[in-house]
Amino acid sequence: MQNDVLRAGVVPRALLAAFWLCSAVHLVLVAAGEGPMNSVTKALLMPLLAAWVLARRGPRLLVAALLLSWGGDVALEIDGLFLAGMALFAGAHVCYVTCLVREGALRALRRRPAIPVVYGVLWAGMIFVLWPGLGDLRLPVAVYSLLLTATAVTAAGLGPRIGAGGALFLLSDALIAFGLADLPRPPMTGLVIMATYVAAQYLLASGIVDRLRS
Protein backbone atom coordinates (compact mmCIF):
# COMPACT_ATOMS: atom_id res chain seq x y z
CA MET A 1 0.00 0.00 0.00
CA GLN A 2 2.78 2.41 0.93
CA ASN A 3 4.60 1.69 -2.34
CA ASP A 4 1.41 2.39 -4.27
CA VAL A 5 1.01 5.73 -2.53
CA LEU A 6 4.59 6.71 -3.30
CA ARG A 7 4.26 5.57 -6.90
CA ALA A 8 1.07 7.55 -7.34
CA GLY A 9 2.32 10.72 -5.69
CA VAL A 10 5.78 11.70 -4.50
CA VAL A 11 7.96 9.69 -6.89
CA PRO A 12 6.23 10.74 -10.14
CA ARG A 13 6.16 14.39 -9.07
CA ALA A 14 9.85 14.31 -8.16
CA LEU A 15 10.80 12.69 -11.46
CA LEU A 16 8.74 15.15 -13.47
CA ALA A 17 10.27 18.08 -11.57
CA ALA A 18 13.74 16.68 -12.28
CA PHE A 19 12.87 16.34 -15.98
CA TRP A 20 11.72 19.96 -16.25
CA LEU A 21 14.67 21.26 -14.23
CA CYS A 22 17.10 19.35 -16.45
CA SER A 23 15.24 20.60 -19.54
CA ALA A 24 15.48 24.21 -18.38
CA VAL A 25 19.20 23.90 -17.63
CA HIS A 26 19.82 22.25 -20.99
CA LEU A 27 17.97 24.94 -22.92
CA VAL A 28 19.92 27.66 -21.11
CA LEU A 29 23.18 25.90 -21.99
CA VAL A 30 22.11 25.54 -25.63
CA ALA A 31 21.26 29.23 -25.79
CA ALA A 32 24.63 30.10 -24.26
CA GLY A 33 26.59 28.08 -26.82
CA GLU A 34 28.24 24.70 -27.24
CA GLY A 35 29.79 23.07 -24.19
CA PRO A 36 30.35 19.62 -22.64
CA MET A 37 27.47 20.06 -20.19
CA ASN A 38 25.06 20.35 -23.12
CA SER A 39 25.62 16.68 -23.92
CA VAL A 40 25.34 15.67 -20.26
CA THR A 41 22.02 17.39 -19.65
CA LYS A 42 20.67 16.20 -23.01
CA ALA A 43 21.51 12.60 -22.10
CA LEU A 44 19.52 12.88 -18.86
CA LEU A 45 16.25 14.10 -20.39
CA MET A 46 14.69 10.95 -21.83
CA PRO A 47 15.73 8.60 -18.98
CA LEU A 48 14.03 10.96 -16.52
CA LEU A 49 10.88 11.08 -18.64
CA ALA A 50 10.94 7.30 -19.08
CA ALA A 51 11.29 6.85 -15.31
CA TRP A 52 8.29 9.14 -14.83
CA VAL A 53 6.26 7.03 -17.27
CA LEU A 54 7.24 3.88 -15.37
CA ALA A 55 6.26 5.51 -12.08
CA ARG A 56 2.88 6.33 -13.61
CA ARG A 57 2.57 2.72 -14.84
CA GLY A 58 2.63 3.77 -18.47
CA PRO A 59 2.86 1.29 -21.36
CA ARG A 60 6.14 -0.47 -22.07
CA LEU A 61 6.06 0.62 -25.70
CA LEU A 62 6.09 4.24 -24.56
CA VAL A 63 9.07 3.56 -22.29
CA ALA A 64 10.81 1.84 -25.21
CA ALA A 65 10.15 4.86 -27.45
CA LEU A 66 11.71 7.18 -24.87
CA LEU A 67 14.74 4.97 -24.28
CA LEU A 68 15.34 4.59 -28.02
CA SER A 69 15.10 8.38 -28.25
CA TRP A 70 17.70 8.57 -25.49
CA GLY A 71 19.96 6.30 -27.52
CA GLY A 72 19.43 8.56 -30.51
CA ASP A 73 20.24 11.66 -28.44
CA VAL A 74 23.51 10.12 -27.30
CA ALA A 75 24.47 8.85 -30.76
CA LEU A 76 23.88 12.25 -32.35
CA GLU A 77 26.41 13.76 -29.93
CA ILE A 78 29.16 11.45 -31.23
CA ASP A 79 30.92 12.10 -34.53
CA GLY A 80 30.24 9.45 -37.15
CA LEU A 81 27.10 8.05 -35.48
CA PHE A 82 24.50 10.20 -37.20
CA LEU A 83 22.93 7.30 -39.12
CA ALA A 84 22.93 5.17 -35.98
CA GLY A 85 21.14 7.97 -34.16
CA MET A 86 18.61 8.26 -36.96
CA ALA A 87 18.02 4.48 -36.82
CA LEU A 88 17.41 4.63 -33.07
CA PHE A 89 14.90 7.44 -33.50
CA ALA A 90 13.25 5.46 -36.30
CA GLY A 91 12.79 2.62 -33.79
CA ALA A 92 11.30 5.11 -31.35
CA HIS A 93 8.73 6.17 -33.94
CA VAL A 94 7.82 2.54 -34.67
CA CYS A 95 7.12 2.16 -30.94
CA TYR A 96 5.11 5.38 -30.86
CA VAL A 97 3.01 4.45 -33.89
CA THR A 98 2.34 0.95 -32.53
CA CYS A 99 1.34 2.35 -29.14
CA LEU A 100 -0.94 4.98 -30.68
CA VAL A 101 -2.59 2.47 -33.02
CA ARG A 102 -3.30 0.20 -30.04
CA GLU A 103 -4.99 3.17 -28.39
CA GLY A 104 -7.40 3.49 -31.31
CA ALA A 105 -5.68 6.05 -33.53
CA LEU A 106 -6.72 4.37 -36.77
CA ARG A 107 -10.37 4.23 -35.76
CA ALA A 108 -10.27 7.93 -34.92
CA LEU A 109 -8.53 8.79 -38.19
CA ARG A 110 -11.26 7.09 -40.22
CA ARG A 111 -13.57 9.79 -38.91
CA ARG A 112 -11.01 12.53 -39.71
CA PRO A 113 -9.48 11.61 -43.08
CA ALA A 114 -8.20 15.14 -43.66
CA ILE A 115 -5.42 14.58 -41.08
CA PRO A 116 -3.44 11.93 -43.01
CA VAL A 117 -4.04 13.81 -46.26
CA VAL A 118 -2.63 17.08 -44.87
CA TYR A 119 0.37 15.38 -43.29
CA GLY A 120 0.96 13.37 -46.46
CA VAL A 121 1.11 16.56 -48.50
CA LEU A 122 3.47 18.12 -45.94
CA TRP A 123 5.77 15.08 -46.09
CA ALA A 124 5.86 15.08 -49.88
CA GLY A 125 6.53 18.82 -49.97
CA MET A 126 9.30 18.54 -47.41
CA ILE A 127 11.03 15.74 -49.31
CA PHE A 128 10.72 17.69 -52.55
CA VAL A 129 12.43 20.72 -50.98
CA LEU A 130 15.11 18.74 -49.15
CA TRP A 131 15.97 16.19 -51.86
CA PRO A 132 18.51 18.21 -53.90
CA GLY A 133 20.67 19.03 -50.89
CA LEU A 134 20.66 15.70 -49.03
CA GLY A 135 23.17 13.78 -51.17
CA ASP A 136 23.82 10.30 -49.74
CA LEU A 137 21.28 10.92 -46.97
CA ARG A 138 18.32 11.08 -49.36
CA LEU A 139 16.98 7.58 -48.76
CA PRO A 140 17.59 7.46 -44.97
CA VAL A 141 15.95 10.87 -44.50
CA ALA A 142 12.99 9.92 -46.72
CA VAL A 143 12.35 6.71 -44.76
CA TYR A 144 12.88 8.31 -41.36
CA SER A 145 10.70 11.30 -42.17
CA LEU A 146 7.93 8.94 -43.27
CA LEU A 147 8.02 7.21 -39.86
CA LEU A 148 8.13 10.61 -38.17
CA THR A 149 5.09 11.72 -40.15
CA ALA A 150 3.30 8.48 -39.21
CA THR A 151 3.82 9.38 -35.54
CA ALA A 152 2.39 12.85 -36.17
CA VAL A 153 -0.62 11.41 -38.02
CA THR A 154 -1.51 8.75 -35.47
CA ALA A 155 -0.93 11.20 -32.60
CA ALA A 156 -3.33 13.69 -34.18
CA GLY A 157 -6.03 11.03 -34.14
CA LEU A 158 -5.97 10.86 -30.34
CA GLY A 159 -6.66 14.45 -29.41
CA PRO A 160 -5.07 17.90 -29.27
CA ARG A 161 -2.39 17.27 -26.63
CA ILE A 162 -0.98 14.09 -28.16
CA GLY A 163 -1.44 15.58 -31.62
CA ALA A 164 0.56 18.67 -30.62
CA GLY A 165 3.35 16.39 -29.45
CA GLY A 166 3.49 14.65 -32.81
CA ALA A 167 3.42 17.95 -34.69
CA LEU A 168 6.23 19.45 -32.59
CA PHE A 169 8.36 16.33 -33.09
CA LEU A 170 7.91 16.74 -36.84
CA LEU A 171 8.85 20.43 -36.63
CA SER A 172 11.94 19.75 -34.53
CA ASP A 173 13.32 17.09 -36.86
CA ALA A 174 12.37 19.07 -39.96
CA LEU A 175 14.66 21.86 -38.76
CA ILE A 176 17.49 19.33 -38.42
CA ALA A 177 16.80 18.07 -41.94
CA PHE A 178 16.89 21.61 -43.31
CA GLY A 179 20.36 21.95 -41.83
CA LEU A 180 21.48 18.71 -43.49
CA ALA A 181 20.30 20.08 -46.82
CA ASP A 182 21.99 23.48 -46.23
CA LEU A 183 18.67 25.30 -46.40
CA PRO A 184 17.88 28.52 -44.47
CA ARG A 185 16.79 28.09 -40.86
CA PRO A 186 15.56 30.53 -38.17
CA PRO A 187 17.90 32.24 -35.69
CA MET A 188 18.94 30.16 -32.65
CA THR A 189 17.91 27.00 -34.47
CA GLY A 190 19.55 24.73 -31.90
CA LEU A 191 17.44 26.21 -29.12
CA VAL A 192 14.25 25.92 -31.18
CA ILE A 193 15.05 22.31 -32.07
CA MET A 194 15.60 21.28 -28.45
CA ALA A 195 12.65 23.28 -27.07
CA THR A 196 10.23 21.72 -29.54
CA TYR A 197 11.78 18.27 -29.01
CA VAL A 198 11.42 18.39 -25.23
CA ALA A 199 7.85 19.67 -25.48
CA ALA A 200 7.01 17.01 -28.08
CA GLN A 201 8.26 14.12 -25.99
CA TYR A 202 6.48 15.37 -22.88
CA LEU A 203 3.17 15.96 -24.67
CA LEU A 204 3.27 12.52 -26.27
CA ALA A 205 4.26 10.75 -23.06
CA SER A 206 1.90 12.60 -20.72
CA GLY A 207 -0.97 12.44 -23.20
CA ILE A 208 -0.66 8.68 -23.64
CA VAL A 209 -0.27 8.02 -19.90
CA ASP A 210 -3.25 10.19 -18.96
CA ARG A 211 -5.37 8.62 -21.70
CA LEU A 212 -4.64 5.13 -20.39
CA ARG A 213 -5.26 6.08 -16.75
CA SER A 214 -8.58 7.76 -17.58
Long-range contacts (C-beta under 8 A, 24 or more apart in sequence): 7-55, 7-57, 11-55, 12-52, 12-55, 12-56, 15-48, 15-51, 15-52, 15-55, 16-52, 18-48, 19-45, 19-48, 19-49, 19-52, 19-202, 22-48, 23-198, 26-194, 26-198, 27-191, 27-194, 27-195, 27-198, 30-190, 30-191, 30-194, 31-188, 31-191, 39-77, 42-73, 42-77, 42-194, 43-70, 43-73, 43-74, 43-77, 45-70, 45-73, 45-198, 45-201, 46-70, 46-73, 46-201, 49-201, 49-202, 49-205, 52-205, 53-205, 53-209, 56-209, 56-213, 57-213, 58-205, 58-208, 58-209, 58-212, 59-99, 59-102, 59-208, 59-212, 61-95, 61-96, 61-98, 61-99, 61-102, 62-95, 62-96, 62-99, 62-204, 62-205, 62-208, 62-209, 64-92, 64-95, 65-92, 65-93, 65-95, 65-96, 65-99, 65-204, 66-92, 66-201, 66-205, 68-92, 68-95, 69-201, 83-140, 86-140, 86-141, 86-144, 89-144, 89-148, 89-173, 90-143, 90-144, 90-147, 93-144, 93-147, 93-148, 93-150, 93-151, 94-147, 96-151, 96-154, 96-155, 96-204, 97-147, 97-150, 97-151, 97-154, 99-208, 100-151, 100-154, 100-155, 100-157, 100-158, 100-162, 100-208, 101-154, 103-158, 103-208, 103-211, 103-212, 104-157, 104-158, 105-153, 105-154, 105-155, 105-157, 105-158, 106-154, 106-157, 107-157, 108-157, 108-158, 109-153, 109-154, 109-156, 109-157, 112-156, 112-157, 115-153, 115-156, 115-157, 116-153, 119-149, 119-152, 119-153, 119-156, 119-170, 120-149, 122-149, 122-170, 123-149, 126-174, 126-177, 129-181, 129-183, 130-177, 130-178, 130-180, 130-181, 130-183, 132-181, 133-180, 133-181, 133-182, 133-183, 134-177, 134-180, 134-181, 137-180, 141-177, 141-180, 144-173, 145-173, 145-174, 145-177, 148-173, 151-204, 155-204, 155-207, 158-207, 158-208, 158-211, 159-207, 159-211, 161-203, 161-206, 161-207, 162-203, 162-204, 162-207, 162-208, 162-211, 164-203, 165-199, 165-200, 165-201, 165-202, 165-203, 165-204, 165-205, 165-207, 166-200, 166-204, 167-200, 168-196, 168-197, 168-199, 168-200, 168-203, 169-196, 169-197, 169-200, 169-201, 169-204, 171-196, 171-200, 172-196, 172-197, 172-200
